Amino acid sequence: MKVLMAFALVILITPVLAQSPDIRTLEHRVKVKSTVPALMGETVELYVRERVRASMKLDNVAADRVVLFVHGAGTPAEVAFDVPHSDYSWMAYLANAGFDVFSMDTTGYGRSVRPREMSDPCNLAAEQQAQFVPALIKAPCEPKYPGQLTNIASDWNDINAVVDFIRNTRKVEKVSLVAWSLGGPRAGGYAAQNPDKVHRLVLLSPAYNRAVAATPPTLPDKGTVFNTQNRSEFDANWDRQIGCPGQVDPAVREVVWSEMLKSDPVGAKWGSGVRRAPSTTTWGWNAAALAATKTPTLLIAAALDKQVASERVRQAYEDLGAGDKVLLDLGCASHNAMWEANHLELFAASRDWLTAGAVGGVRNGVVRLGYPKS
């Protein structure tokens, strides 16, 4: 296994303000025939955001310059990847580098369709219901839906609708995918099934399980319908992953949480304010699927991540069948690496992979970045 140390790398880091007047924001509503069990067969709308240079001619976008961001298990894409503070917008960074950049919310997230089951606190787990008694519900209550609300196949169906929308509107054959956390199985699984539509992959802390079942259970699968996260839970989860001085700018944390509540105006009125997300049944993105994947892939393991341990990302790297693959070992970074001090190193590595298929000249091997210099 080839390893390139951080001091040997030459990566140009280009800051760009999230709200730069040179980068425009466009919003789209993409229709999809839903395969979510609670919405089966209904035509619903997915929210898609686009960030692009004002000077870019959208009728003549280069085939390798179109990117779609796919979010993880709790945070919608426009919050995860387009933080409106200083140079923390990953989307704006890539737009400034000459990409036409899209992000999408799958069903149940952000500004996309929310199944009505997510508006009923009785469909929460008992321990989460407790915070809403008696202001929202008089007493704990039994769920009214039989299991987890969405599933990996319904996510793939949503992604396919957006990928086809982008391919059709921008007249390109393939789209690169950048994903985070549960976005790994979402984007990686989609690429495994649709290699003709995916140019390159960038997967930050992908939630990989090499032994996950290859086929789905009976749907909807048993379990909690959806979940919430309040501010104290958000902070506690992040705080347990901080291990370096200056790793997190408090101002960024405030902006991220503010944007989280803006993305869920219903949840913002529950208790002290929460974000809601559907529980998702997963399968399929396992060792066999990775071995069959030939799409050039950059995998990023955050050294301090306590949600998706770096060992899981390394396993994905080992199992991946692509000849062009890099594992980026990012130091002083948690699961929320794109909101932390080493975000520009992360963004620059993704830009280099998407443009050149290499990080620091490496096309196959392990690269270390962001560690304190000894």
Disulfide bonds with the S-S distance in Angstrom:
Cys122-Cys141 1.99
Cys244-Cys332 2.12
